[in-house]
Amino acid sequence: QGKPKVPASSLKVGTELVGTVVRVEDYGVLVDVGANRLGLLHIQTVADLLGKYIDKARGLALAGLERGAQISVAVSSNEKKRLFLDFTTATKNEAHQQKLREEEERAQIKGNEEKEKSADESISIASDEAAAWAAYGARDDDDDGTADAADWEAFAAAGNTYDEDDDIEDALGIGSY
């Protein structure tokens, strides 16, 4: 109050100022920047900076913009006796760096969880696979999965007339020709 107010019309776009939050409204905060009128820092500007939804006045307060808070702002528009404010470039850069650090931490935590899960799965799969190969190797027949001459001779000698194609045709309902 003892400090003389500067005319708001003298503030140019881009001018960086330190202001005090005077009122918190559902649409944004009104900031005293030392001019003869209050400047508006719109709620969408805050949401864009933080990268998340801001729930009216309550959300602004949770974001640290409660009454009496000192904030660095820049003039974004000054027309028709309306003073609109934005965060300074330094504040935007700081918020961007903070966002990157948080994303990196989340990715690192997620990566560690996936590594632990992957290690557990590979141990489980490896032991299951080893057991399956052991069972396969322990078989006492000579069938190696391929039809050799001895297998065909045994099949023919048994007098089998089974035809897999007939089964398939019957299943499809087309019968044989």
C-alpha positions as protocol buffer text, in pm:
chain_id: "A"
residue {
  index: 1
  type: GLN
  ca { x: 0 y: 0 z: 0 }
}
residue {
  index: 2
  type: GLY
  ca { x: 289 y: 239 z: 75 }
}
residue {
  index: 3
  type: LYS
  ca { x: 451 y: 155 z: -257 }
}
residue {
  index: 4
  type: PRO
  ca { x: 323 y: 367 z: -548 }
}
residue {
  index: 5
  type: LYS
  ca { x: 136 y: 173 z: -817 }
}
residue {
  index: 6
  type: VAL
  ca { x: 255 y: 195 z: -1175 }
}
residue {
  index: 7
  type: PRO
  ca { x: -2 y: 243 z: -1451 }
}
residue {
  index: 8
  type: ALA
  ca { x: -104 y: -93 z: -1595 }
}
residue {
  index: 9
  type: SER
  ca { x: -94 y: 60 z: -1943 }
}
residue {
  index: 10
  type: SER
  ca { x: 283 y: 104 z: -1905 }
}
residue {
  index: 11
  type: LEU
  ca { x: 336 y: -274 z: -1873 }
}
residue {
  index: 12
  type: LYS
  ca { x: 445 y: -424 z: -2203 }
}
residue {
  index: 13
  type: VAL
  ca { x: 388 y: -781 z: -2321 }
}
residue {
  index: 14
  type: GLY
  ca { x: 675 y: -998 z: -2202 }
}
residue {
  index: 15
  type: THR
  ca { x: 756 y: -785 z: -1896 }
}
residue {
  index: 16
  type: GLU
  ca { x: 849 y: -1020 z: -1611 }
}
residue {
  index: 17
  type: LEU
  ca { x: 723 y: -933 z: -1265 }
}
residue {
  index: 18
  type: VAL
  ca { x: 694 y: -1084 z: -919 }
}
residue {
  index: 19
  type: GLY
  ca { x: 343 y: -1067 z: -787 }
}
residue {
  index: 20
  type: THR
  ca { x: 132 y: -1171 z: -490 }
}
residue {
  index: 21
  type: VAL
  ca { x: -182 y: -1378 z: -525 }
}
residue {
  index: 22
  type: VAL
  ca { x: -467 y: -1161 z: -393 }
}
residue {
  index: 23
  type: ARG
  ca { x: -773 y: -1373 z: -480 }
}
residue {
  index: 24
  type: VAL
  ca { x: -833 y: -1729 z: -590 }
}
residue {
  index: 25
  type: GLU
  ca { x: -1134 y: -1775 z: -817 }
}
residue {
  index: 26
  type: ASP
  ca { x: -1272 y: -2074 z: -1008 }
}
residue {
  index: 27
  type: TYR
  ca { x: -1135 y: -1931 z: -1334 }
}
residue {
  index: 28
  type: GLY
  ca { x: -786 y: -1840 z: -1210 }
}
residue {
  index: 29
  type: VAL
  ca { x: -595 y: -1624 z: -965 }
}
residue {
  index: 30
  type: LEU
  ca { x: -585 y: -1247 z: -945 }
}
residue {
  index: 31
  type: VAL
  ca { x: -232 y: -1124 z: -890 }
}
residue {
  index: 32
  type: ASP
  ca { x: -106 y: -788 z: -762 }
}
residue {
  index: 33
  type: VAL
  ca { x: 201 y: -706 z: -970 }
}
residue {
  index: 34
  type: GLY
  ca { x: 239 y: -351 z: -843 }
}
residue {
  index: 35
  type: ALA
  ca { x: 16 y: -201 z: -1111 }
}
residue {
  index: 36
  type: ASN
  ca { x: -302 y: 1 z: -1061 }
}
residue {
  index: 37
  type: ARG
  ca { x: -505 y: -308 z: -1156 }
}
residue {
  index: 38
  type: LEU
  ca { x: -484 y: -678 z: -1080 }
}
residue {
  index: 39
  type: GLY
  ca { x: -363 y: -924 z: -1340 }
}
residue {
  index: 40
  type: LEU
  ca { x: -532 y: -1255 z: -1417 }
}
residue {
  index: 41
  type: LEU
  ca { x: -341 y: -1582 z: -1431 }
}
residue {
  index: 42
  type: HIS
  ca { x: -598 y: -1807 z: -1598 }
}
residue {
  index: 43
  type: ILE
  ca { x: -662 y: -2159 z: -1469 }
}
residue {
  index: 44
  type: GLN
  ca { x: -586 y: -2308 z: -1813 }
}
residue {
  index: 45
  type: THR
  ca { x: -240 y: -2150 z: -1802 }
}
residue {
  index: 46
  type: VAL
  ca { x: -177 y: -2326 z: -1470 }
}
residue {
  index: 47
  type: ALA
  ca { x: -315 y: -2656 z: -1607 }
}
residue {
  index: 48
  type: ASP
  ca { x: -90 y: -2629 z: -1914 }
}
residue {
  index: 49
  type: LEU
  ca { x: 216 y: -2565 z: -1697 }
}
residue {
  index: 50
  type: LEU
  ca { x: 146 y: -2858 z: -1464 }
}
residue {
  index: 51
  type: GLY
  ca { x: 21 y: -3085 z: -1740 }
}
residue {
  index: 52
  type: LYS
  ca { x: -288 y: -3191 z: -1550 }
}
residue {
  index: 53
  type: TYR
  ca { x: -647 y: -3096 z: -1477 }
}
residue {
  index: 54
  type: ILE
  ca { x: -696 y: -2820 z: -1220 }
}
residue {
  index: 55
  type: ASP
  ca { x: -1024 y: -2840 z: -1030 }
}
residue {
  index: 56
  type: LYS
  ca { x: -1130 y: -2476 z: -993 }
}
residue {
  index: 57
  type: ALA
  ca { x: -1023 y: -2275 z: -687 }
}
residue {
  index: 58
  type: ARG
  ca { x: -949 y: -2586 z: -481 }
}
residue {
  index: 59
  type: GLY
  ca { x: -717 y: -2719 z: -752 }
}
residue {
  index: 60
  type: LEU
  ca { x: -538 y: -2386 z: -777 }
}
residue {
  index: 61
  type: ALA
  ca { x: -477 y: -2388 z: -402 }
}
residue {
  index: 62
  type: LEU
  ca { x: -344 y: -2744 z: -422 }
}
residue {
  index: 63
  type: ALA
  ca { x: -111 y: -2628 z: -701 }
}
residue {
  index: 64
  type: GLY
  ca { x: 42 y: -2376 z: -457 }
}
residue {
  index: 65
  type: LEU
  ca { x: -148 y: -2070 z: -575 }
}
residue {
  index: 66
  type: GLU
  ca { x: -320 y: -1983 z: -251 }
}
residue {
  index: 67
  type: ARG
  ca { x: -376 y: -1629 z: -127 }
}
residue {
  index: 68
  type: GLY
  ca { x: -50 y: -1455 z: -38 }
}
residue {
  index: 69
  type: ALA
  ca { x: 173 y: -1673 z: -256 }
}
residue {
  index: 70
  type: GLN
  ca { x: 459 y: -1495 z: -433 }
}
residue {
  index: 71
  type: ILE
  ca { x: 484 y: -1594 z: -800 }
}
residue {
  index: 72
  type: SER
  ca { x: 695 y: -1494 z: -1098 }
}
residue {
  index: 73
  type: VAL
  ca { x: 478 y: -1393 z: -1392 }
}
residue {
  index: 74
  type: ALA
  ca { x: 509 y: -1225 z: -1728 }
}
residue {
  index: 75
  type: VAL
  ca { x: 258 y: -1001 z: -1902 }
}
residue {
  index: 76
  type: SER
  ca { x: 93 y: -1199 z: -2183 }
}
residue {
  index: 77
  type: SER
  ca { x: -168 y: -943 z: -2285 }
}
residue {
  index: 78
  type: ASN
  ca { x: -253 y: -589 z: -2184 }
}
residue {
  index: 79
  type: GLU
  ca { x: -550 y: -461 z: -2380 }
}
residue {
  index: 80
  type: LYS
  ca { x: -877 y: -284 z: -2299 }
}
residue {
  index: 81
  type: LYS
  ca { x: -790 y: -242 z: -1932 }
}
residue {
  index: 82
  type: ARG
  ca { x: -739 y: -618 z: -1898 }
}
residue {
  index: 83
  type: LEU
  ca { x: -405 y: -747 z: -1774 }
}
residue {
  index: 84
  type: PHE
  ca { x: -346 y: -1114 z: -1851 }
}
residue {
  index: 85
  type: LEU
  ca { x: -49 y: -1294 z: -1703 }
}
residue {
  index: 86
  type: ASP
  ca { x: 150 y: -1606 z: -1784 }
}
residue {
  index: 87
  type: PHE
  ca { x: 433 y: -1784 z: -1608 }
}
residue {
  index: 88
  type: THR
  ca { x: 786 y: -1665 z: -1682 }
}
residue {
  index: 89
  type: THR
  ca { x: 1005 y: -1861 z: -1919 }
}
residue {
  index: 90
  type: ALA
  ca { x: 1226 y: -1966 z: -1627 }
}
residue {
  index: 91
  type: THR
  ca { x: 922 y: -2103 z: -1441 }
}
residue {
  index: 92
  type: LYS
  ca { x: 806 y: -2290 z: -1751 }
}
residue {
  index: 93
  type: ASN
  ca { x: 1154 y: -2440 z: -1802 }
}
residue {
  index: 94
  type: GLU
  ca { x: 1172 y: -2543 z: -1437 }
}
residue {
  index: 95
  type: ALA
  ca { x: 829 y: -2709 z: -1458 }
}
residue {
  index: 96
  type: HIS
  ca { x: 933 y: -2887 z: -1781 }
}
residue {
  index: 97
  type: GLN
  ca { x: 1251 y: -3018 z: -1617 }
}
residue {
  index: 98
  type: GLN
  ca { x: 1051 y: -3136 z: -1315 }
}
residue {
  index: 99
  type: LYS
  ca { x: 808 y: -3318 z: -1546 }
}
residue {
  index: 100
  type: LEU
  ca { x: 1097 y: -3489 z: -1724 }
}
residue {
  index: 101
  type: ARG
  ca { x: 1250 y: -3600 z: -1393 }
}
residue {
  index: 102
  type: GLU
  ca { x: 915 y: -3743 z: -1278 }
}
residue {
  index: 103
  type: GLU
  ca { x: 867 y: -3930 z: -1608 }
}
residue {
  index: 104
  type: GLU
  ca { x: 1220 y: -4066 z: -1584 }
}
residue {
  index: 105
  type: GLU
  ca { x: 1159 y: -4185 z: -1227 }
}
residue {
  index: 106
  type: ARG
  ca { x: 831 y: -4351 z: -1331 }
}
residue {
  index: 107
  type: ALA
  ca { x: 1002 y: -4521 z: -1625 }
}
residue {
  index: 108
  type: GLN
  ca { x: 1286 y: -4640 z: -1404 }
}
residue {
  index: 109
  type: ILE
  ca { x: 1043 y: -4782 z: -1144 }
}
residue {
  index: 110
  type: LYS
  ca { x: 838 y: -4949 z: -1418 }
}
residue {
  index: 111
  type: GLY
  ca { x: 1155 y: -5087 z: -1579 }
}
residue {
  index: 112
  type: ASN
  ca { x: 1272 y: -5235 z: -1248 }
}
residue {
  index: 113
  type: GLU
  ca { x: 932 y: -5397 z: -1190 }
}
residue {
  index: 114
  type: GLU
  ca { x: 936 y: -5543 z: -1543 }
}
residue {
  index: 115
  type: LYS
  ca { x: 1291 y: -5676 z: -1497 }
}
residue {
  index: 116
  type: GLU
  ca { x: 1190 y: -5850 z: -1173 }
}
residue {
  index: 117
  type: LYS
  ca { x: 878 y: -5993 z: -1336 }
}
residue {
  index: 118
  type: SER
  ca { x: 1073 y: -6102 z: -1645 }
}
residue {
  index: 119
  type: ALA
  ca { x: 1342 y: -6270 z: -1431 }
}
residue {
  index: 120
  type: ASP
  ca { x: 1077 y: -6460 z: -1234 }
}
residue {
  index: 121
  type: GLU
  ca { x: 903 y: -6570 z: -1554 }
}
residue {
  index: 122
  type: SER
  ca { x: 1225 y: -6679 z: -1722 }
}
residue {
  index: 123
  type: ILE
  ca { x: 1321 y: -6889 z: -1419 }
}
residue {
  index: 124
  type: SER
  ca { x: 978 y: -7049 z: -1423 }
}
residue {
  index: 125
  type: ILE
  ca { x: 984 y: -7106 z: -1800 }
}
residue {
  index: 126
  type: ALA
  ca { x: 1340 y: -7239 z: -1789 }
}
residue {
  index: 127
  type: SER
  ca { x: 1257 y: -7496 z: -1521 }
}
residue {
  index: 128
  type: ASP
  ca { x: 936 y: -7598 z: -1701 }
}
residue {
  index: 129
  type: GLU
  ca { x: 1120 y: -7632 z: -2029 }
}
residue {
  index: 130
  type: ALA
  ca { x: 1400 y: -7833 z: -1869 }
}
residue {
  index: 131
  type: ALA
  ca { x: 1145 y: -8071 z: -1717 }
}
residue {
  index: 132
  type: ALA
  ca { x: 972 y: -8115 z: -2053 }
}
residue {
  index: 133
  type: TRP
  ca { x: 1299 y: -8192 z: -2233 }
}
residue {
  index: 134
  type: ALA
  ca { x: 1397 y: -8437 z: -1958 }
}
residue {
  index: 135
  type: ALA
  ca { x: 1064 y: -8618 z: -1997 }
}
residue {
  index: 136
  type: TYR
  ca { x: 1105 y: -8625 z: -2374 }
}
residue {
  index: 137
  type: GLY
  ca { x: 1456 y: -8765 z: -2349 }
}
residue {
  index: 138
  type: ALA
  ca { x: 1346 y: -9030 z: -2100 }
}
residue {
  index: 139
  type: ARG
  ca { x: 1101 y: -9191 z: -2345 }
}
residue {
  index: 140
  type: ASP
  ca { x: 1187 y: -9550 z: -2418 }
}
residue {
  index: 141
  type: ASP
  ca { x: 1053 y: -9577 z: -2771 }
}
residue {
  index: 142
  type: ASP
  ca { x: 1262 y: -9517 z: -3078 }
}
residue {
  index: 143
  type: ASP
  ca { x: 1022 y: -9265 z: -3227 }
}
residue {
  index: 144
  type: ASP
  ca { x: 1215 y: -8956 z: -3309 }
}
residue {
  index: 145
  type: GLY
  ca { x: 917 y: -8776 z: -3459 }
}
residue {
  index: 146
  type: THR
  ca { x: 1003 y: -8863 z: -3818 }
}
residue {
  index: 147
  type: ALA
  ca { x: 864 y: -9143 z: -4033 }
}
residue {
  index: 148
  type: ASP
  ca { x: 1148 y: -9364 z: -4135 }
}
residue {
  index: 149
  type: ALA
  ca { x: 1130 y: -9682 z: -4351 }
}
residue {
  index: 150
  type: ALA
  ca { x: 1077 y: -9912 z: -4052 }
}
residue {
  index: 151
  type: ASP
  ca { x: 775 y: -9706 z: -3937 }
}
residue {
  index: 152
  type: TRP
  ca { x: 617 y: -9725 z: -4283 }
}
residue {
  index: 153
  type: GLU
  ca { x: 674 y: -10098 z: -4307 }
}
residue {
  index: 154
  type: ALA
  ca { x: 513 y: -10151 z: -3967 }
}
residue {
  index: 155
  type: PHE
  ca { x: 218 y: -9939 z: -4070 }
}
residue {
  index: 156
  type: ALA
  ca { x: 166 y: -10125 z: -4398 }
}
residue {
  index: 157
  type: ALA
  ca { x: 210 y: -10469 z: -4237 }
}
residue {
  index: 158
  type: ALA
  ca { x: -57 y: -10394 z: -3979 }
}
residue {
  index: 159
  type: GLY
  ca { x: -305 y: -10364 z: -4260 }
}
residue {
  index: 160
  type: ASN
  ca { x: -419 y: -10017 z: -4160 }
}
residue {
  index: 161
  type: THR
  ca { x: -643 y: -9854 z: -4414 }
}
residue {
  index: 162
  type: TYR
  ca { x: -692 y: -9538 z: -4212 }
}
residue {
  index: 163
  type: ASP
  ca { x: -692 y: -9226 z: -4424 }
}
residue {
  index: 164
  type: GLU
  ca { x: -672 y: -8893 z: -4249 }
}
residue {
  index: 165
  type: ASP
  ca { x: -811 y: -8714 z: -4555 }
}
residue {
  index: 166
  type: ASP
  ca { x: -1134 y: -8917 z: -4525 }
}
residue {
  index: 167
  type: ASP
  ca { x: -1174 y: -8800 z: -4165 }
}
residue {
  index: 168
  type: ILE
  ca { x: -1124 y: -8439 z: -4265 }
}
residue {
  index: 169
  type: GLU
  ca { x: -1373 y: -8463 z: -4551 }
}
residue {
  index: 170
  type: ASP
  ca { x: -1630 y: -8629 z: -4323 }
}
residue {
  index: 171
  type: ALA
  ca { x: -1580 y: -8361 z: -4059 }
}
residue {
  index: 172
  type: LEU
  ca { x: -1639 y: -8090 z: -4316 }
}
residue {
  index: 173
  type: GLY
  ca { x: -1942 y: -8274 z: -4452 }
}
residue {
  index: 174
  type: ILE
  ca { x: -1813 y: -8296 z: -4806 }
}
residue {
  index: 175
  type: GLY
  ca { x: -1762 y: -8675 z: -4805 }
}
residue {
  index: 176
  type: SER
  ca { x: -1544 y: -8851 z: -5055 }
}
residue {
  index: 177
  type: TYR
  ca { x: -1573 y: -8824 z: -5431 }
}
